[in-house]
Amino acid sequence: MLTCGLRALQLKPSTELLANCSWKDSSGDELFVVSERRSGTADVGGGSGTMSIIGGTGKYSGMTGDCTYSVAWLESPWMTTESTCTTN
């Protein structure tokens, strides 16, 4: 299981989201991703977007790839994200 600390920037009201994320696993290795979404908001629930794997530390060092993801909002303040990735 990975834990993600997320920083998000809303570029236009209700339409664009740019997020940098660092996932740290139980061994301390980190995976770095940048996510972009142009649909959905917290108000209306969810949306889908693209995520780029841009590197990491330890076993993730040098990893790159592309993913699609979808977000579903649960009872506040929780959400779930599912993604499908291809690594290089």
Secondary structure, 3 states (H helix, E strand, C coil): CCEEEEEEEEEECCCEEEEEEEEECCCCCEEEEEEEECCCCCCCCCEEEEEEEEEECHHHCCCCEEEEEEEEECCCCCEEEEEEEEEC
